[in-house]
Amino acid sequence: MNRILLASAFLLVSISAAFADGIPSAVPTAVSPAPKAPAPKLVEPHLQIARSNIAGHARIALTFDACMGQADERILSTLVRERIPATIFVTARWLKRNPAALAVFLQNPDLFELENHGQNHIPAVDTPTLVYGIASAGSPQAVRQEVEGGAAAMVAAGIPAPHWFRGSTAKYDLSAIGEIRAMGYRIAGYSVNGDGGSLLGAVITEKRIASAKDGDVVISHVNQPTHAAGEGVAKALVDLKAKGTEFVRLEDVEDTGDDKTTE
């Protein structure tokens, strides 16, 4: 009996020693979560052009983003019919899907200046983040690929090499702005958001664009033919022309952009 008791005691001591030597407890130890990396500071640069300073003769630069999707013929046909110049920022993805619209642009070089909107419509931010739910490029190398890929697609499509760049969402971090400028591009901000990313209604879009003043740069979209905003854009173009507005492309006039986007 004593031998049994001694053996049991020895077993208990051995088990206790094993737990003391590092066998994990059944209750896990709480681990502090790793600190989150701070979100990058993003800017949405403004751009204005040299004013005419002539009463009743405002000078305005119309800029349109062609992100993805199809060409909005309501806007495109109005620009051609009314002979209104504009700067069109195209992505490689949009060019691939819209050869007929591209042909119209190339057939009217006096109207259309074609510039770089990137390869895959990825925000030109060199730190991983989300911008309006879209994943950013996330590194300097990816920003460069977005810019260079867009330019290469343009040249391959027969478009002259671009000099301006506007990234998806028109938001950047300051380091990406420096990188893009070092690549030789001016970065196109704006001063009037015409269609709210093509998500506004026709009436409010028309009012926004028609309210543009001398020296303004208007941003709208020419790639959402099913959105009501396109109808408002087309009407606003006619409104502005009736007021005696002078329409210019970015390449035709002096400009001033903040956040060192054009210096």
N, C-alpha and C positions, 0 to 999 in steps of 0.2 A: 504493500500500500504506500509506504514511504517513497519507494522507487517511482511509483506512478505520479505521486504528488511532485516529486523532484523533477521528473521529466516534463510535466505540464508547466511548472514554473519556468523551466529552462526555455520551453517553447515560447511562452509569453514574453520573456526577456528578449529573445531573438527577434520576434516580430516587432517589438517596440524599438529595438535598435535599428531594424531595417527602415522603419518609417522615419526615424531621426536622421538616417543617412541620406534621405532625399526621395523616397517614394512619394509621389504627389498625393496631396490630400484630396478627398472627394469633393471638397468645396473649393472652386477656383478662386485665385486671388484676383481682385479687380485690377485692370490695366488701364492706365490713363490714355485717352485717344490722342493720336498724333496731331499736333497743331496744323490747321489748314494754312496753305500758302495764301498770302494776301492777294486779292483780286487785282489785276493790273489797272492802272488809271487810264481810262479811255477818253479820247477827245473826238469831237465831231467838228472838224475845221470849217470855218466860214470862208467864202470867196466872194469878192466883188470885182467888178470891172470898172474901167475909167468911165466916168459919166459924160454925157454929151453936154450937160449944163445948158440945154436949150429948152425953154418952156414949151410944153406940148409935144416934145420930141424925145421921149425917154429912150435910153439905150439899154437893152436887156439881152443877156445871153441865155438862150434856152439849152438846157442839157437834159438828155434822156438816157436812162439806164436800160440796156437790153440784157437782162440777167439770164433767164431761162425761158422756156415756153415759146409761144409763137409771136409773130409781129402783129401789132395792133394797127390794122389798116385804117381805122378811123383817124388816127393821129398821122400816120405816114402819108396818107392821101391828102390830108389837109396841108401838111408841110409842102408837099410837091405842088399841089394846085395853087396855093397862095404864095408860092415861091418864098418861103420863110426859112432862113438858114438856121441850123442847129448843130450842136455837138452831140454825137451819139457814142456812149460808152458800151462796148460790146464784150461779152465773154466768149471764150472758145466754144462753150456748150451752145450758146445761142447761135453763133455763126454756123455751126454744123447743122442746125435744124431749120435754118431760114435762108436758103440760097436765093430765093426770089426777092426777099427784102434786101439782101445784100446787093443784088444786082441793081436795084433801084438806087441804093446809096451810091454805088460806084458810077452809075449813069448820070448822077447829078453832083459832080464834084464842087460846083459853085454853091451848093446848098449845104452839103453834109461834110462835117469833119468827124472822122471815126477815130476813137481813142480807146484805151485799154481798161476793161472792167475785170480782168483776171481770167484765169484758166477755168476754174471750177466754182466761181462765186463763193469764195471762202474769205471771211474777214481777215484783213491784213493786220493781225495782232500777233506778235512773236512770243506770247506767253499763252499757255493753255487756258481757255476760258470759253464761256458761251456769250454770244452777242445776239439778242433777240432769239435765243434758242438755237443759234447756229454755231457749231464748233469753230473756233478760230484756227488759223494756220498753226499756231502753237510753238513755232521756232523760227529763227532768222532764215534757216535754210528753206523752210516751207513757205515763208513769205516770198522769198526770192523765186521759188518755183511757181507760185501763183502769178507773180508779175511777169516773169519771163515766159511762162507757158501761154499766157494770154497774148503777149506780143508775138510769139512765134506763130500762133494760130492765125493772127491777123495778117502777117506777112505772107503766110502760106495761102491765104485766101485772096491775095492780090491787093491788100490794103497797104498803103505806105506805113512805114515804121511809126508807131505812136510816140508821142511826147508827153502825154498826160496819162495819169492813172487815177482811177477811183475804185477803191475796194468795196466789196460787199458790205452793206450796212452803213457805209461812209464813216465808220468809226475805226480808230487806230490807237495804238499806244505810241508814245513819243519816240521810243527806240525804233519802232518799225517805220515811222515817218523818216527818221534819219537814214535808215537802210534804203528805203525806196528813193529818196532824194539822191543818195550816193550812186544809185543805178542810173541817174540822169533824168528822172521823171519829175515833173511838177505834179502835185497832188490836188485834185479838183474837189474843193469843198463846194458850198453853195450858200445863198442867203435867203432863199424862199423855198420851202418844202411844198411843192405844188399839189401832190396827190397822196401824201402820207404813205409812201410805199405802195401806191396803187390801191390802197384799202379804203380811201374816202369815197363818199358819194359824188355824183356828177355835179350837183349844185355847189357844194362846198369847194370842190376842186376848181371849178370855174372861177369862183370868187377869189380863191387864194392866188391863182395864177394871174388873173386880170388885175389884181391889186399890186403887182410888181412895179417897182419904181426905178427911176434912173440909176443905173449901176448895179442892178440886182442880177444874180445868177440863180436861175430857177432849176430845180431838179424835179423830174417826173419820170414815168416809166412808159416804155413803148413795147412791152412784152406781155401784157395781160389783156388780150382782146375781149375776154368775157367779163371784165370788171367794169363797173359803172364809171369809175374815175376817167377812163379813156374818153368817154363822151364829153365830160367836163373839160378835159384838156383841149380837145378839138375846138370846142366853143370858145374857150379862153383865147386861143390863138387868133381867132377871127376878131374877137373883141379888142385885143391889143393892137392888131393891125389897123383896125378902124380908128383907133386913137392916135395913129401916126407914130407908133412905136418903131424904133430902129432895132432890128434883130441882128445880132452878131454872133460869130463863133468864137470860141476861146482863143483860137490861133490868130484872130484878126484884131485883137485889142489888148491894151495893157491891163494888168490885173493885180490884185493884192489879196494874198491868203494869209490867215493867221496860223499859229503853231509851226512856223517855219516851213510851210508846205510849198511855198513858191519862191522863197528867198534864194 
